[in-house]
Amino acid sequence: MALKIPQPTVPELADLCLNHLAQNPEQLAEFMGITGLSPDGLRKSLGGAGFQRGLIDYVVQNEPLLLAICAANSLSPDTVMRVWAKLNPAG
């Protein structure tokens, strides 16, 4: 499924990232292990701004994951990095 908008919002990008993780249980388990989230904690965190930021941070720090999400959603890595840069203006 190609993303129809040129610059996704933070919630849209976080949803794409989470959907990718949900389709790849090993990657989801790795994310949950790194963040310390339990399945219940993950459910409770969904939609929260902090969770969205953390999820995007996790993705941009994992180049193979970033590239896989970009390829699956017809996004360029630069597009994702621009969204991330808005969340982290100091770099």
N, C-alpha and C positions, 0 to 999 in steps of 0.2 A: 504494500500500500504506500503510495507516494504521498508525501506531505504537500498539501496544496498551498500553504502559505510560505512566503519567502523567509520570514524570520519568526520562528516559534516563540511563544511566550514561555516563561519559566514553567508554569503548570503544564503546558502542552509538551515541552521537552521532557519534563519529569515523567509525564505519562508514557511517552515513547520509551524512555529508559526502563521504567518499571515493567511495561508490557514485554520488552525484550527479555528482562530478567525472569519474568514469570514463565516465559516460553523456554527458558534454559535453566532448569532446576539446579544444576551444578553452580552456575554463576549466581543465582539467587541465594543459594546456601553460603557461597563465599561472601557476598554482600552482607548477609545477616550475621555471619560470623565476625566480620570486621567491625560492624556497627554494634554488635551485641544485641541486636533486635531478635526477640522471639517472634513466632508467628503472630501471637496476639499483639505484641508491641508493634509489629509491622502494620497490622490492620488499624490499630489506633493512631498511628502516625500518618497514614495516608491523607494526602491533601494539605498537610501542614507545610507552611513556608520553610521551616527548618529542615523538614524531611526532604522537600524538593531540592533545596540547596545542597544538602548532604549527598543526595543521590546523584545530582549533576557533578558534584566534586568527585565522587567516586568514579564516575564514568570517564571524566576527562583525565584522570590519573592512570587509567588503564587503557593504553592505546589500542590493543586488539579489540577490546570491548567497544571503545569509541568508534572505531572503524566499522565494526559489525553493525552497530546501531545505525550509523550513518548510511551504510549500504542498504540495510533493510528498509530504510525510510526515505531514501533518495535525498539525503541531506549531505552537504559537504561538511567535513570536520571544522572548517573555518566558521560555518554558520553556528555550530554548537559552541565553539570557542568564543564567539561574540556574545552569546547568551551568558556563558560562564563569566566572561570579563565584566559584564554589567553587574553580576553578583559579587565580584571580587575586584573592585576598581583599583585597589592597591597592588594587585597581581598576586 
